[in-house]
Structure formats: C-alpha cells, structure tokens
Amino acid sequence: MPNVFESFKKSLLRLKEITVAPDTPANRDSTIQRFEFTYELAWKSIQKYLRDQNVIALTPRDCFMEAFHIGLIIDDERWLQMGKDRNMTVHTYSEVFAEQVYTRIRSYVELFTALEQSLETKK
C-alpha cells in the first residue's frame, strides 16, 4: 500500500494542475473531485503523523484540531470551511454550490501546500 503522505503530495500536485486549467464545467467538476481526494489524503496524512507521535485522532475534525494544537497547520477559518465544502460536495450536487466551492479551492491549495511543507520538515 502506498504511503499516505506520498499519495497526498501526488494528489496535491494533480489538484494544482487542474486549478490552472481553463474554466469549463468539466474542469470545474474535475477540480472539485481532486479537491475531495486531496482533502481525504490530507487528514489521513495528519492522522498518520499524529499516530507516529502516539496521539490518537480518529476523525478528520479531531485530526485538524490536533494539527492546530501542535502547530502543524495554522489556525485558519478556511480549514473549517474546507471541511464543510468537502462534506457538501460529496453528498449533494448543485451547480450554484459547485461554482462557489470551485472559487474557494485555489485558496485551499495554499493550505494544503503549507501542510505538505510542514509534514515534510517533520519527517
């Protein structure tokens, strides 16, 4: 099984690629799908890091809260919005909502990139 952090880095790279593609409905949908993958791998990478530190966090929310607490990620409201957006995109589809999430994803890439750098330095 591939290392979750390596999978996160590859997923983030693919997300970055699609965020600079032309704005079309297909690219928007692809961006949202890649965002969902990257979000899942981000919290699982945090969970793995925490587990290696003997900290148990079972849910994405717990993982992000612990990551805030130990300084792995910055305390930024966009992390909370990102979680809400991820939950909505997975469970419902609305053109209006998809467009709103799509416009926020570029700022989420900044947070994912900072997490990647943080985890890389703590290896």
Secondary structure, 3 states (H helix, E strand, C coil): CCCHHHHHHHHHHHHHHHHCCCCCHHHHHHHHHHHHHHHHHHHHHHHHHHHHCCCCCCCHHHHHHHHHHHCCCCCCHHHHHHHHHHHHHHHCCCHHHHHHHHHHHHHHHHHHHHHHHHHHHCC
